[in-house]
Amino acid sequence: MEKKEKLTKAGRKAVRERIAMKLKDIDFDPNHRIKLSLEDLEDLLFEKEPNKPKEFAFFYEGLCKLDLSEVSLKGVNLESKHKVDLSDTNLDVDLNIVRRWNSGYNISIRNINFNNVDLSKNFPIRHNITFDNCELKNTGIKLSKIGRNLWFKHCDLSDNDFSDQELHCVGFRFQKGYEYRLITGTTQIVQCNLSNTKAIIKPWKKGTFTWDVSLIHDPVRTDKHLGRLMAKGFLKGCTIKGRKIKPMGMKNDKRKKQNYSRYTSDKINGLLDTIEAQLSGYNFGGRMAKDAVVPQSKKEESKKIVLATTPEQNAGSFYGCDNVPVIEDPKEDECTGVGSFYGCGNVPPVAKPTKKKELTVPNPNSPNKK
């Protein structure tokens, strides 16, 4: 029986690049995803080195357009060095079967985008999990009845429902400084986006935790930390000290003005396109291009100064000045200011003589020059 040929590592890389280009041309439809064989999907998504765990190898957008419902994450290392975009996919994510570390109870997940993927069935969790630099928007994560340690570091947790838990703002003291976290039960949140989670946040008070020996009780620092999170927009829709945080009006007003300016520009250009399309082939008169500069008045045009382009115009170059400005078509009643050609300075214009007298420019090469 002939042995079935398999793709090499270089071949799998070439396939991923070509499939990624093709996926860009396909519109996303969650009801009609492209089906590939499980073997082809495995080659597309993962790499497996000898004596190493399986790892993600597809670092492009568009996986949501493929049917990943049969793909398993069993034994897969989710601590990726590069961003993996699993957003909006129908991947069945079971965090209890992914690659575990140390004693088998610790799972590290890094640089994975799970936005709009249902993770709710993983809670309460069976293992200690750390999410680092992950996108977890609208994933159904629950903070109640976690069961084990759960960490979120620099993650987007927006659009999840955390209204059933109180988060305490706690400061930790270290040798090289301090760090503030939001804590509830065995869950710790560090520098994460909690907008639209309805989270209830309270400053930490002594006695809240049994292990609060090394914690910082500093209301001023606590307020400053929460203020920084608010300034980043991480606490929109959350409640702090009984008050619900609303979006910052200044930033929103600025963004609205920018959007309205862009809308106005697009509207004008669209109308001009419509008009120009109908003028094509007909002589209705002059046409102004989009974003055209308004023409100057005749009075302004008469004062316009241009650089000389011909030897006759550039007579001043004989006296050491190149590209001497000349007046376009001066009127008879205007002064010529010809004296400036000789000294290249700001010489006042010569008044018009009572009798017409022809002015000549001396030739430096003339034998009669003294």
Beta strands, then each sheet from edge to edge (+ up, - down):
strand 1: 46-47
strand 2: 54-56
strand 3: 76-77
strand 4: 79-85
strand 5: 106-113
strand 6: 128-132
strand 7: 150-153
strand 8: 166-174
strand 9: 177-184
strand 10: 187-190
strand 11: 200-203
strand 12: 215-216
strand 13: 239-240
strand 14: 243-244
strand 15: 305-307
strand 16: 325-327
sheet 1: 1+ 2- 3-
sheet 2: 4+ 5+ 6+ 7+ 10+ 9- 8+ 11+ 13+ 14-
sheet 3: 4+ 5+ 6+ 7+ 10+ 9- 8+ 12-
sheet 4: 15+ 16-
end
